[in-house]
């Protein structure tokens, strides 16, 4: 759910971009570009999400390297598979197993290495090994071994850093939320406890940047086009579209296009991974006038030009409704079909047959069937329907039936499979765990008959980011 006081999106001013020494503007998420915010690496809830993966999922994830079949002593001296050691450390210390997997990869490349050395395994998480320490130092040998390393690192974060910050506001006297700290000759201000803890463990920007890069590569969810997202604790709402986040700059622009119940909450770090797309500034069907005096009607992302002021008035618009924009703003929109004196209502009309109750949307001389009341509600929640005889509707050319808008969750009444509508297609969500991981709400699923669902073309499945699959 979203609060109605959302008015303005504020851009984070502390963004850094990593691209192997080069800056790439506008690349979509999970491509080469990667935005790194050194002040916010991971949310506190993500760090503590100990149930993000079960034992079988961890075992499957480790199949990409040597750890898949690795058996060694856990921290208590019992022989266990690496997956079991990771899972137990996560559960015992309330630490996200994904966090531990990324830590193993960041410190020793262990998750993807097929032939690691004993040295890599013995100091798996880098626990107790400082920058200038020797791994042969007798003082740190009690932490040697894969099982001890994994458990000690998990415990250090939960019972050490995070517990300190909760109790006194900082750990080691210098690392805490909103406390400036010098890292690699740069002043950083960690925005939350998890980020502060990560600098306490690895007091270097590069090391934490590597962590964020691995996390993004493995676990960042790429939400399908049409998803509405809001970062935890922040007011701004964004539309995810083709891998970009489009900020919605006003409540009126939002409510004129979208269903407020479909907004999902994501972590700030997850949102930061999306490059910025074009902003949505104006409500749908706004009247915009450029510097040359030309008037346009905004229809979604297209501008329809009025061929004259007479046409503008004939259709029923008032000059009091016009918003002035710059010519450069016009260039950012697609140009739709021109509006002339022959144009009908550019918003379209909803007509219902007085014989069988069938509903049609009439626009630009074309009739589009609406085959389910749920689609009518989703597309035209506040529009009035006019009763007419069949002969009135038959005079219009037949067009494609209207389906659900992007972002809706749907299922048929005879099958449990849930789909998300994206790019006009229904994309099956492969499991309940995947559904939950994307932040969707079960209460938002719309149930329709199988014939209505069949009208939507089937797209690629929505899968778990941890599987390395794409949607």
N, C-alpha and C positions, 0 to 999 in steps of 0.2 A: 504494500500500500504506500501511497505517496501523500505527503502533506500538501494542502492546498496553498500554503504560503510560499511555495517555490516560485520565485520570480526571476532570479538572475543567476546565471552560471558564472562562477569565478574560476579562472584558469590558475592552476598551480604554477608558481613562479620558480620552483626549484627543480627543473627537469634537465637531465643530462642525457645525451644520446651516444650510445656506443655502436660503432659499426666498423670494427677492425681498422681503426684509424681514419675512417671517413664518415661524413655526415650524409645521410640519405633522408630527404624530406618526402613524406607522403607514402612510404611503403606500408602495406597493411600488416596487421599483427601476424606473428609467426613467420614473417618473411625475414629479410636481413636486418631491417631497422629494429632497434630495441631501445626504448626510453628507460633510463635508469635514474631514479630519484634517490640519491644517497641518504636523504633524511627520512625516507619511508620505504623500507625494503619488503616488509611482511607485516600483516596485521596481527594483533595479539590473538585474535580468535583463530587465525590460520595456524599460528605456532602451537596452540593448545588443542587443535582438533585431532585428538588421538584416535578417532574412529573414521578418519578419512579413507583408510584402506584396511581391509581385513587380512588375515594371514594368507589366504589363497591369492589375493591380489598382489601382495608383496612378493610372494613366491613367483608369480607370473612376471612381475616387473623385473625381477632379478634374472630372468631367462636370457637377458641380453648380454650377460657376461659370466665370469668365473664364479660369482657368488651364488649362482643358481643351485649348484650341488655342493657348496662349501659347508663342511661340518667341522665345528671347533668348539672349544669350551666357552660357555657363557660366563657371566661375571661371578657365578657361584661354583664354577668348575664342572658343570654338567655339559655333556656333548649335545649340541643342538645345531640345526641348520641355521644358516645366516638369516634366513627369513624369520625364523622363530625368535632369534635373538633380537632382531629389529622390532618385531611386533611386541614382544614382552617389554622391551625398554620403553616403547611408546606408551603402552598401557600402564605400566608401573609409575611412569613419571608424567603422565598426561601431556605428552609431546606428540606432535603430528608425525606419523611414520614417513610421510613425504618429506618432511624437514630433515629427518635422519638420512634418507636416501640421497637427498641433494648434498648434505654435509659430507657423506662418504665419497661422493663424486667430486665435490669441490676440493677436498683435502687430499685424496689419494687416487682419484679416477677409478675407484673400485667397482662401481656399478657396471661400467661399460668395458672394463679391462678384462680380456680373456686370459691373460697370463701375468697376474700381479706377482710381485716379489713378496717374500716373507716380511720385508721391511714395511711395505705398503699395508699388509694385513695387520701387522703388529701395532701400527700406529694409525689405524683406520680413520679416525676422526680428528687426528692431530691433538687430542686431549693431553694436556700437561706438557706439551712441547712448545716452548716459546721460540721467538725468532732466533735468539742466540744460544739456544740450548742444544746440547748433544743428545741424540737418542740413546747414547750409551751411558748417560748420567745415571749413577746408581739411585739417585733420589727419585727418579720417575719410573723405575722398573716395575713398581707395583701396579701401574696402569697399562702395562704392556699386554697386548693380546686383543684380538678383534672383539670378543665379548665384553671385556672390561672397557674398551674404548667407546663402544656404542652406548653402553649403560651409563658410563661416567659423563659423557657429553650430554645425554638426555637429562640426567640428574643435575648437571651444572646449570642448565637453562631453567629447569623447573624449580628446584630447591635452592639454587644459588641466585643467579641474576634476576629472574622474574620475581622470586620471593623477596629479595632485597628491595627491588623497586616498589613492590606493593607495600612493603613495611615502612620504608624510609624515603622513597622517592628516587633513589639512585642505587647503583651497585659499584663497588670498588671506589666509591667516593666521587666519581666523575661522569659515569654513564647513566643517563636517565632521560625521560621525556622532557622536551623543551629546555634541556640544559646544554648550552654551547660547549663543544668539545673540539679540540684540534686533532685532526686525523690527517696524516701525510701533509702537514703544513696548510691544511684547509680547515676553515671553521665550519663544522656541521652542527645542526640542531636536530637530533632525532625526534621524530614526532610521536613515537609511541614506545612502549616498553620492549616490544620484540626487536625493534630496530636498535635501540640502545643496547640490548643484550648481545646482539650480533656483533656490535663493535667492541664490546667487552671481550668477546671470544676471539674475534679477529680484528685487531685495531688497524685495519688498512682498508682503503676504499676499493682497491683492485680486487682483493679477496671477496669482499661482499658484493661487488659488481659481478664477479664470476658466479657467486651463489644465485643472484637474481637472474642472471642469464640462463643458468641451468634450470632453475625453477620455471622460468617462462617457457623454455623449450619443452619441458616435460609435462608441466601441470597447468599452464594457463589455458583456460577454457575460451575457445573462440565462439562466442555466441552467434547464433544464426541471424541473418539479416531480418530486421523487423523487431528485434528485442529491445525493450526499453530498460535502461539500467540507471541505478543511482548508487553512488559510493556510500559506504557506511559513514553515518554521521555528517554527511554533506547534503546541501539542498539541491544541487544541480541535477537535472535529468538529461539523459542522452539517448539518442536513437543509434543503435548499432546497425550499420549498413555497409556491406561488402568489406568488412574488416576495419572500418573506421568508426569513430564515435562522433556523432553530430550533436553538439550542444543545443539544447532548446532554451531560448533566451527569455521566454515569458510564459506565464501560466496560460494566457489566452492562446498563444501559439500552440501550446501543448494540448489543451482541452479541445481545440477545434479539430484535432487530427487523431488523437489517441485515447485509449481506454486507461484511465488512471489505475485501475485494478491490476493491470498487466506489468507494472513496474516491478523489477526485481532488484534486490540489493546485492552488490558485489563489493569486494575489498577495494580499497583505494589503489593498492598496487596492481590489482587486476585491471582496473579502469585505466591506470596510467600506461598500461601496455598497448592500448589502442591509440594509434595516431589520430590527430584531430581531423575531422572532416568539416564540410561546409555547415555553418550554423543554420538553425531554423529560427528566423527572427520574427516572422509575421504570422498572424492567424491565417488559416486557410480562408480563401475567398476575400482576402484583403484587396483594397483598391490602391494601387501604387502609381505615382506620377513621377516621371524622370525630369531632369533639368531642362529638357526640351518641351515639356508640357504634354508629352505623350502619356496616356493613361492605360494601365494594364490591370487585369484581374488575375490574382494569384490562385492557381488551382494546383494544389500539392506542390510540386517543384517546377511547374511551368507557368509562364506568363502568357496570358491571352490579351492581345492588343485590341483596343476599341478603335474601329476605323474612323469614328467621329464622335463628337460630343453629343450629337443627336442620338446615335446608337446607344451611348452610355445612358442617356436619360430615358430612352424608349424602353430599355430593359428594366428600368426601375431603380437605378442607383442615384445617389445624391452626392454632390460635390463635397458636402461636409464630411463624408466618409473617407476622403482621399488622404493618403499618407505620402509625403514627398520623400523621394530617394535619389541617390546620385546615379548618373549614367553608368558608372562602374558597377553599381549593384545589379543593374539589369543584365550585364554581361555574365553574371553568375548563374542565371536561370536559363533553362530551355525555353524556347518560344513555341507556344502551342498555336492552334488554329485561330485565325483572327475572328473577332466578334463583329458582325455586321448587323444591319437592320433586320435581316432575315433570321438572325440567331434566336433560338428559343432560350428559355431559362438556362443559363450556363451551369447552374447547380444541378439541374435535372429535376424531374418530377417523379413521384411515386404514385403509380396507378394500380388499383386493385379491381379485378373483375367482379362485377356484382352477381355473377353466375356461380363461380366455384371458389372465389376467394384468392385466386392466384395473383401474385404481386409482381409488378415489373418496374424497373427504373428506366425512365425515358430521358435520353440525353443526346443532343445533336442529331435528332431524327432517328435514333436507333433505340430499340427496346431490348432490355436485358432482364431475363427472368431471375427472380430471387426464389430459390427452391426450398428454403427453410426459414422459419421465423427467427432462428438464431443468427442467420446471416443478415437478415433485415435489421435486427437489433445491433449487431456488430458494426455494420456499415452506416446505418442511419438511425442512431439511437433517439434523436429528438425530432425527426422529420414526420410531418403529417402525411397520411395516405388518403388519396382521393378515390372514391368509388366511381367506376365507369362501366359502360357496356363493352363487350368484346370488340365491337366494331371500331371503337376509339383506339384501342391498342393495336389492332390489326393493320392500321394505316402506317405504322412505323416499321422500318426495316428490322428484321430479326438479327440480334447480335449474340455474343457469348453470354452465358449465364454468369451472374456475379457469385464469386466464392468468398470465403473468409479472408479478411485482410491479414497481412503478415503479422506475426507475433502471437496469434491465437493458438491455444492448445485445444485439440479436438480428438474425439474417439467416436466409434460407432456404438450403437446400442447392443450389438451382438459380438463384440470383440474387445478384449481388454487393452489392445495396443493403443498407446497414446502418440499423437503426432503433434509437431509444431508446424504451423504454416510459415513458410519462408520463401521469398522470391516466387510466390504464387503456388508453391508446391507443398504437399504434406510430407514432412520428413519424420519417419518413425523413430521414436526414442527407445533405445535398445533395452533399457532396464529401469527399474525404480531407483536404483542407486545413481544412475546417470541423470535421471530426471531431477533428483534432489541436488546433485552436484552443480547443476546449472542454475539453481536458485528458484526454480518454478514452484508454484503452489498447486497442490492437488485440487483445491477448491475452485481453481480457475479453468478447469477442463470443461469444455462444452461437449455434450453428448448429442449426436445426430443419428439419423438412420443411415444405413450402409450405402444407400444410393446417393445421398447427398455427399458423403465422404468420397465416393468413387468419382465424383465430378472433379476432384482435385488430383492432379498428376502426382505420382509418388516420386519423391526425391531421394537423395542419399541419406543413410541413417545418421542419427545423432549418437555419437559414441563417447566413451570416457577419454578425456585428454591423456590419461596415464597409459592408455593402450597404444598411444602413438598413432591413432587413427584420425582421419579427417572426415569432416562432414560436408 
